[in-house]
Amino acid sequence: MIYLDHQATTPLAPEAREAMLPWLDGPGGTGFANPHSPYRAGRAAAAAIEVAREQVAALLPPGGRVIFTGSATEALNLAIKGSGARRLAVSAIEHAAVLDTARAVDPQAAILPVDAEGLVDAAVAWPDGTELVAVMQVNNEIGTIQPVEALAERARAGGALFLCDAVQGAGKLMAPAGADLIALSAHKLYGPKGIGALWVRDGVGLTPLIHGGGQEQGLRSGTLSPALCAGFGAAAALARSNAAAEERHLAALWAEARAALGGFTLNGSAARRWPGNLNLRREGLDVARLMSDLRDIGFSAGSACASGSGRPSHVLQAIGLDARAARGSIRIGFGRYTGMSEVIEACTRIAAAAAAQ
Ligand code: PLP
């Protein structure tokens, strides 16, 4: 299969897999030990977790701590619910992990609009008395890069916390400076599934969602997986060292794919965009048919919805598309291991199948 769905998840980097293996050791080895136990094998596992924590922290600003969680969804829930903020403002194009959590805490949460390019205005207004503002770094559906540094500065000046969902930007772009809370997910940066992290600026107080053994500084009880932490850490270190070369590689793939799919219209800004994401629409396109014609190409419906209910994407609606245009959209996501020949083959076949409808 040609895998072009890197916003959904990324393949595990071989380096991350290697880093995980010693901590999956069964009988005969000691890598399986509980990292919270005091004997030598437990200490070794705990030390591996601390190395991984440093590697993840290196993707993030100075002056904060990394709390490992089970996913970015959990990190975002911990940030929003744990902050104690009651009056929230979130962008219209946030992932459901932010939107739904914000609405659960504050049914009147202010929804910050985006323009037709899929960008939040750095000067966008939120209601007086807002206690937490959340805007993502890179949108998962249309790849647009938000002015999070400027928004964080304004939130801080107004006395609100700023939460940034950096899931799609971490390890690729500079960390969102000025944020108070930043959420990450290992499986979007070539690490394993089942682990995320919340970065918390020093001085920001949180209350836990999960109570128990008091791990993760009392904020997230539950035995940590040294293997998942080590895989996350190795993936973070690799992302950091390869970031510039990878962005150039993705930009070349993006340009080729955009040219091959010239009959489609781009969704979202071309300029303020992560080049690993190409979201396109075509008048009257039957995306379900296209996907069933091309089962060996892993791409996604641009109108992806969490539940498969067929609801058009809230992101595409937020940029002004009607339900029909949103339903005629596809998302193609390139990654580190995607080759140019794969992109050419996939896009040629997508263009031909779309034209034949
Ligand atoms: N935020 C964004 C922007 C995402 O793309 C995703 C995953 O799709 C998440 C949050 C949730 O991440 P996780 O799968 O680690 O819960």
Boltz pocket constraint, residues with backbone or C-beta under 6 A from the ligand:
constraints:
  - pocket:
      binder: B
      contacts: [[A, 7], [A, 8], [A, 70], [A, 71], [A, 72], [A, 73], [A, 74], [A, 95], [A, 97], [A, 136], [A, 138], [A, 139], [A, 140], [A, 165], [A, 167], [A, 168], [A, 184], [A, 185], [A, 186], [A, 195], [A, 196]]
      max_distance: 6.0
